Amino acid sequence: MLVHVVKSKIHRVKVTGADLNYIGSITIDEDLMDAANLVQGEKIQIVNNNNGERLETYAIPGPRNSGEITLNGAAARKVAPGDVLILISYAMMDIEDAKTFKPSLVFPNEENNLLN
């Protein structure tokens, strides 16, 4: 049996931009992506702590050490700069592997989205 488990989580980052005219996705500082073990194109669940919105899109890397968190395309309508988000990705794995799996959890500086 396969189960879905949390693979990666970036906890409490602030939206730095919203670009309605981009084709889609979320741009994430590449340092945060590396720390959370996320890859370009990976499906991401976005939870907006400010308005309760939940949506899914895919990750694209932004400039390193920039703190960038930009929602692109239609998702830009679901956030405002300064909103606090939780970014989550999931993996499917065998239930026995899931019992010992340790997700990559990242808690960046809430003021600038950078790793301390």
Buried (B, 14 or more C-beta within 10 A) or exposed (E): EEBEBBBBBBBBBBBBBBBEEBEBBBBBBBBBBBBBBBEEEBEBBBBBEEEEBEBEBBBBBBEEEBBBBBBBBEBBEBBEEEBBBBBBBBBEBEEEEBEEBEBBEBEBEEEBBBBE
